[in-house]
Amino acid sequence: MDYNDLPLGLGLAFASNRTAMERFVGMTDHEKEEFIERSRSVLSKSEMERLVSSLAQDDEEPDVHLEDVQNIFKGPSIG
């Protein structure tokens, strides 16, 4: 990937958010291209900052799987 083709606004937003920049660098070339295309539709500085900061947020969803589903129903019984 040629970083000289990075849109100026995106580059400036990355300069102020190191975590997002590091995540971007770790992406595949295809993911980078998709992200850059998303950034081209941004119309304001604050919108660009939100887009870039979305990379810095944890993408992991909470683990809601239970080891034993039957444990949901344990507790005092009714009657």
DRENDO-1510 file (C-alpha; in Angstrom, 1 decimal, always signed):
<recs>
REC; n; res; u; v; w
REC; 1; MET; +0.0; +0.0; +0.0 .
REC; 2; ASP; +1.3; +3.4; -1.0 .
REC; 3; TYR; +0.7; +5.8; +2.0 .
REC; 4; ASN; +1.2; +8.7; -0.4 .
REC; 5; ASP; -2.3; +8.1; -1.7 .
REC; 6; LEU; -3.8; +8.5; +1.8 .
REC; 7; PRO; -6.4; +11.3; +1.8 .
REC; 8; LEU; -5.0; +14.3; +3.7 .
REC; 9; GLY; -7.9; +14.5; +6.2 .
REC; 10; LEU; -7.5; +10.8; +7.0 .
REC; 11; GLY; -3.7; +11.2; +7.5 .
REC; 12; LEU; -4.3; +14.2; +9.9 .
REC; 13; ALA; -6.9; +12.2; +11.9 .
REC; 14; PHE; -4.4; +9.3; +12.2 .
REC; 15; ALA; -1.7; +11.7; +13.4 .
REC; 16; SER; -3.9; +12.6; +16.4 .
REC; 17; ASN; -4.9; +9.1; +17.2 .
REC; 18; ARG; -1.9; +6.7; +17.4 .
REC; 19; THR; -4.0; +3.7; +18.5 .
REC; 20; ALA; -6.2; +4.0; +15.4 .
REC; 21; MET; -3.1; +4.4; +13.2 .
REC; 22; GLU; -1.5; +1.3; +14.6 .
REC; 23; ARG; -4.7; -0.7; +14.0 .
REC; 24; PHE; -4.9; +0.7; +10.4 .
REC; 25; VAL; -1.3; -0.4; +9.8 .
REC; 26; GLY; -2.2; -3.9; +11.0 .
REC; 27; MET; -5.1; -4.3; +8.5 .
REC; 28; THR; -4.8; -6.2; +5.3 .
REC; 29; ASP; -4.5; -4.2; +2.1 .
REC; 30; HIS; -8.1; -4.9; +1.2 .
REC; 31; GLU; -9.3; -3.7; +4.6 .
REC; 32; LYS; -7.2; -0.6; +4.2 .
REC; 33; GLU; -8.7; +0.2; +0.8 .
REC; 34; GLU; -12.2; -0.3; +2.1 .
REC; 35; PHE; -11.5; +2.1; +5.1 .
REC; 36; ILE; -10.0; +4.7; +2.8 .
REC; 37; GLU; -13.1; +4.5; +0.5 .
REC; 38; ARG; -15.3; +5.0; +3.6 .
REC; 39; SER; -13.2; +8.1; +4.5 .
REC; 40; ARG; -13.7; +9.6; +1.1 .
REC; 41; SER; -17.4; +10.1; +1.9 .
REC; 42; VAL; -16.7; +12.0; +5.1 .
REC; 43; LEU; -17.8; +15.7; +5.0 .
REC; 44; SER; -16.4; +17.2; +8.2 .
REC; 45; LYS; -13.4; +17.1; +10.5 .
REC; 46; SER; -15.5; +15.7; +13.4 .
REC; 47; GLU; -17.0; +13.0; +11.3 .
REC; 48; MET; -13.5; +12.0; +10.2 .
REC; 49; GLU; -12.3; +11.9; +13.8 .
REC; 50; ARG; -15.3; +9.7; +14.7 .
REC; 51; LEU; -14.5; +7.3; +11.8 .
REC; 52; VAL; -10.8; +7.1; +12.8 .
REC; 53; SER; -11.6; +6.7; +16.5 .
REC; 54; SER; -13.9; +3.8; +15.6 .
REC; 55; LEU; -10.7; +1.9; +14.8 .
REC; 56; ALA; -9.3; +2.5; +18.3 .
REC; 57; GLN; -12.4; +1.1; +20.0 .
REC; 58; ASP; -12.4; -2.5; +21.0 .
REC; 59; ASP; -14.2; -4.6; +18.4 .
REC; 60; GLU; -14.6; -7.5; +20.6 .
REC; 61; GLU; -18.1; -8.3; +21.6 .
REC; 62; PRO; -18.8; -9.5; +25.2 .
REC; 63; ASP; -18.8; -13.2; +25.6 .
REC; 64; VAL; -22.4; -14.1; +26.3 .
REC; 65; HIS; -22.0; -17.8; +25.9 .
REC; 66; LEU; -22.6; -19.9; +29.0 .
REC; 67; GLU; -20.7; -23.0; +29.8 .
REC; 68; ASP; -23.9; -24.7; +31.0 .
REC; 69; VAL; -27.2; -23.2; +29.8 .
REC; 70; GLN; -29.0; -25.1; +32.6 .
REC; 71; ASN; -27.4; -22.7; +35.1 .
REC; 72; ILE; -29.7; -20.0; +34.0 .
REC; 73; PHE; -32.6; -21.8; +35.6 .
REC; 74; LYS; -31.0; -22.6; +38.9 .
REC; 75; GLY; -32.3; -20.7; +41.9 .
REC; 76; PRO; -35.3; -20.8; +44.2 .
REC; 77; SER; -38.3; -22.5; +42.7 .
REC; 78; ILE; -41.8; -21.2; +42.6 .
REC; 79; GLY; -44.1; -23.2; +45.0 .
</recs>
